[in-house]
Amino acid sequence: TDEIKDMVLNDNRAVEKERFSLDMKNHSVFCDRFTGRHDGIIIQEIEFFALDDAQKFLPDYGVIEIFPEHKLSNRDMYFSSKEDVFKRIKELQRQD
C-alpha cells in the first residue's frame, strides 16, 4: 500500500550502502561502503570454506571467525548507531 511505501521511503534508520565485488586469489571479496547515517564505514568481507583457506589467503594476519557473532549484518546495523558499529569493530579487532 502507499502507506507502507511512505514508511519505507521515510525510514531514517535505513541502511544505505554501495557494494563492490572483486576477485582476488580465487576468492570473491565484497566491499560495502556505507553512506547516510553510517557514512565512513567500510566493511570488506571474504568467505572461505575453511579456516585454513583464510590463513593461506592472509598469512600475516590473525584470522578469526566472526560470523554470525559479528553483529554487523544489515539487520544489526539498522538498529545500531554509527558509534555502536565502530565500537563493535574495535571489539572484533581486540579478539585478534
Secondary structure, DSSP 8 states (H G I E B T S, - for coil): -HHHHHHHHT-TT--EEEEEEEEETTEEEEEEEEEGGGTT-EEEEE--SSHHHHHHHSTTS-----TTTT--SHHHHHTS-HHHHHHHHHHHHHT-
